[in-house]
Amino acid sequence: MIDLSKHEIELSYPCSWSYRIVGRDEQVVRRAIAEVVQERNHSVERSNESATGKYVSLKLTLIVVSADDRTDVFDALRRHHDVKLVL
């Protein structure tokens, strides 16, 4: 099996990037996304819901201009108190 943690992603920026964001309430997670991305052009789609309905997953897609930008968005989403998980 290949250990992907030893390999760096080679991307050409700017590029489109998607995040999966998991939370308990779709509207609350949508507001959290809006707080993080602010005026940036983006799209949000409902991705999935847990079998019990406790969690919802949304797919955020936006243009990132650099590796730092990509990780900054990831970190801001991850730190938001209404977001449970970011992939």
C-alpha positions, 0 to 999 in steps of 0.5 A: 500500500502506498503511504500518501502522507509522504507525497505532496499534492502537485496542483497548478493554481488557481484551481477549483477545490472542494471541501466536504463539511459535516455538521448537525444542521444544514442551515447552520453549516451554510451560515458557517461556510458563508462566514468563512468564504465571505464574498468569494465566488463559491457553490454549496451543495447538499452532499449526504445525511447520516442514516439517523439524520443527526449529521448533514454533509455539504460540498463547498467548491471554490477557486483557491489561488495557492496552497496556503489559500487552500489550507487557510480555508480548510483551517478556518472551516475546521475551527468554526464552532458549528462545523464538526468535520472537514474533509 
